């Protein structure tokens, strides 16, 4: 019997795109590789998987339900619509914290007399925190991409967002993390921690889901 058989996992992956105008957007370097590896590993472990993905060039692993989105708002809507039925929620997406306050309906034009341009940004909903705040939340696992004070910031997110577990990702090391084939994570949960050293993302995904399965049993 596989450790996750019969469980329904929802995984968010990839970046979000926040439109500035019809041809421009704000985004980040997430490739979706970590989230897609988690989806693949979860399927291999017998889980049912819903993958909510921002724009990436990967193809979804066979057998998962893929929901494609672009902006953080769309990701939030898709997650909230489908998460009620899930046992585990994993927020691996690099969601933009802010979106452009007023999206222009037409392509913005360069103004001849102006050398600078100011974009006003407003906060996006925090998808992971919204899931954790549900009345009957699934087991929630967040990621924390940090460039400094990695463990402290990650533990802060674990507590503040009321998560079951957080995977700290030191993204100051360019050999791992964003858009790399490899990653390294440190897991924190209430009463425990575990370092998963550098490995390919699929191996790490299996290790991570092994720990999630153990915690689910408790
Ligand atoms: O996609 P890859 O190229 O494989 O790279 C993998 C990765 C580096 C993107 C991944 O391992 C990772 O660290 N993902 C989280 C990136 C991130 O946005 O971290 P954060 O510390 O800003 O966010 C904390 C958590 O809150 C994350 O689980 C994030 O999904 C979630 N969040 C953040 C903001 C927001 N508005 N809504 C959210 O749900």
Boltz pocket constraint, residues with backbone or C-beta under 6 A from the ligand:
constraints:
  - pocket:
      binder: B
      contacts: [[A, 12], [A, 14], [A, 29], [A, 30], [A, 31], [A, 32], [A, 33], [A, 34], [A, 35], [A, 72], [A, 91], [A, 92], [A, 93], [A, 94], [A, 95], [A, 96], [A, 97], [A, 124], [A, 125], [A, 126], [A, 127], [A, 128], [A, 129], [A, 141], [A, 142], [A, 143], [A, 144], [A, 145], [A, 146], [A, 157], [A, 167], [A, 169], [A, 171], [A, 177], [A, 178], [A, 179], [A, 180], [A, 183]]
      max_distance: 6.0
